[in-house]
Structure formats: C-alpha cells, structure tokens
Amino acid sequence: MKSLRIGTRGSTLARWQAEFVRAGLARYGIATELVIIRTSGDRDRQSSLRVIGGKGVFTKELEDALLDRRIDLAVHSMKDMPTALPTGLEIAAICERDDVRDALISGGGLKLDQLPAGARIGTSSLRRQAQLRHYRRDLEMADMRGNVDTRLAKLAQGDYDAIVLAKAGLERLGKAERISEIVPPEVCLPAAGQGAIGIETRKRENELSAAVRKLNHDPSRVAVEAERAVLAGLEGGCQVPMGVWCRAASGSLIIDACVLSADGSESIRESRTGALENGRELGRSVAAALLDRGADRLLRLAGRGVEHS
C-alpha cells in the first residue's frame, strides 16, 4: 500500500489526534504523512460558533479534501461531526474512547460549588452553558473561542473566573494537572461522541478501509453510534443545548440524554437501557421519548427546530 495522506486541522490537539492515528497505522506497517487543512472554524476564531454555523464548521474542508482525493483519510473529534455525512464518505473507524466528561478549570482551583455568585464561566458550548445554568442560575456564561492554550491564557489573564473544556483533550495535551474539578455527568452530560477520535474515508476503497478498521474499537463505536442516533433523531448539530452519554454496563447499554432551554431554566432528561447489539435503535427510542416530552419546543426556542417525520 502506498503512503496514506492523513488530513487534519492544524491545532495542537488536532495534530495530536492525527499523530495518534499515524502511530496506530505504523504498528501495522502502514506509512503515512500528515496534510494540514484549515477549516472555516479555524479561520474565524472570534465569532460564536452559533454565528458561523456549528454543523460542519470543523469538518467540511477536510471532507472536501477527501472527495477531491487530496487526502486519503481525515481524523476528527467525533463530537465535531455532523450526523449526516457527504455522499461517498463514511466513518471507517472509531478509536478507543477516552474520558467523556467535561472539566472545570478555575483561577483559584475552586470547584463548581465553590465559585462565587456571578462568577464568569468561559465556554463556547451552548450544551455546557445551558446545563451549568440549570445547575447554578447565578453563574454568568460567556462565549470563548480559541485553542486550549489560548483559552488557558484568557483564564490566567482574568477574562474569566473559570473555563470548561473536555477532559480528554486536556489529558492528550498533558494539561490534566490544571483541572480543578471533573464535572459529573449528573450536572453536565457530554456532547455526542465526546472523547472519541473518528477516521473518515471514501467508500468502496476496500484496501484502505481494511487498513483503517484495524484501529476500530467496537465498544466505543457502538456507544458513539448510539449517541449520534439520539442527535440525529433530534436533528441537532454541534450547537444545541443537549447532552448524551452511552456506555456499556453489566452486559447492557445505558443512555442518558437531556435537552434544555438555552437559558437552562427548563430541562428534559431521559434514561434508557437496551441490548448491546441495538445501540442505534436505543438511541432513536431515546430521541423519540424526548420529543414526546416536549424537546422539540426547547430546541426551537434555542434556534434549532425539529421536524417530525
């Protein structure tokens, strides 16, 4: 097999993920090279993701490069991936998932319950903002863009009292010691696919797909696909106030999901258990249950309508 071209964003975290995939393929004797591609989300680091468009803002240019055959595979954070992929592309593998939880980093090492009333929390995620507002209505939420180092620098210079980032990303960059508190899922459910690295390829390229699938971790794939089924059932993108977490326990799949109003004043939460082999079906049933309980109204209020089929 010829040397494979791995497409990746240029951020430190994205490059870490691409190097992780590169090392994994190298263990099977597969040579690779990295191709850095700037996405629209990388070019505009000031505007809110809700303004520039949450769906595909970190993936479209990579997918265009795949379709144009400028790269052979693209490495993504699965939480950035829209549920509908371009025609001709597929997720060939999902690597073993890291910790799904969010992490709070505060200036003085304070935990969430210790932050003073009116504390300013930096996060670009409407999901995090809504859930943290639901837990503590006295906190002030502020949009924050930039890579991990930029966000940590903004915290250090006092722009925020605390920031919230994915624990997995901090660990991958060797910055886990900065964490003040791991936010429990009871307070803040993660984004669909959080903590998982996905590898996207063109369809019907059997030799390439077989090579990439060597890095697939089936339990992680089952869980992520179930979460994405919830997201698809709600027609939600990256920037909607919802969280979902699927995991295996005692031979079954468990899904917890929530949809909130943007201001956090209302929350609908659903938990279901199902068979390991029925992850997508379980995810769809969770989405249907949330819609039956009024999730579509909350999503419309947040600017993301849901159409019933």
HELIX and SHEET records of a PDB file:
HELIX    1   1 THR A   12  ALA A   26  1                                  15    
HELIX    2   2 SER A   40  ARG A   43  1                                   4    
HELIX    3   3 LEU A   49  ILE A   52  1                                   4    
HELIX    4   4 LYS A   60  LEU A   67  1                                   8    
HELIX    5   5 MET A   78  ASP A   80  5                                   3    
HELIX    6   6 LEU A  112  GLN A  114  5                                   3    
HELIX    7   7 LEU A  126  TYR A  135  1                                  10    
HELIX    8   8 VAL A  148  ALA A  156  1                                   9    
HELIX    9   9 LYS A  167  ARG A  172  1                                   6    
HELIX   10  10 ALA A  176  ARG A  178  5                                   3    
HELIX   11  11 ASN A  206  VAL A  212  1                                   7    
HELIX   12  12 ARG A  213  LEU A  215  5                                   3    
HELIX   13  13 ASP A  218  GLY A  233  1                                  16    
HELIX   14  14 LEU A  276  ASN A  278  5                                   3    
HELIX   15  15 GLY A  279  ASP A  292  1                                  14    
HELIX   16  16 ALA A  295  LEU A  301  1                                   7    
SHEET    1   A 5 THR A  32  ILE A  36  0                                        
SHEET    2   A 5 LEU A   4  THR A   8  1                                        
SHEET    3   A 5 LEU A  73  SER A  77  1                                        
SHEET    4   A 5 ILE A 197  ARG A 202 -1                                        
SHEET    5   A 5 LEU A  89  ILE A  94 -1                                        
SHEET    1   B 5 GLU A 140  ALA A 142  0                                        
SHEET    2   B 5 ARG A 120  GLY A 122  1                                        
SHEET    3   B 5 ALA A 162  ALA A 166  1                                        
SHEET    4   B 5 ASP A 102  SER A 106 -1                                        
SHEET    5   B 5 GLU A 181  VAL A 183 -1                                        
SHEET    1   C 3 MET A 242  ALA A 249  0                                        
SHEET    2   C 3 SER A 252  LEU A 260 -1                                        
SHEET    3   C 3 SER A 267  ALA A 275 -1                                        
END                                                                             
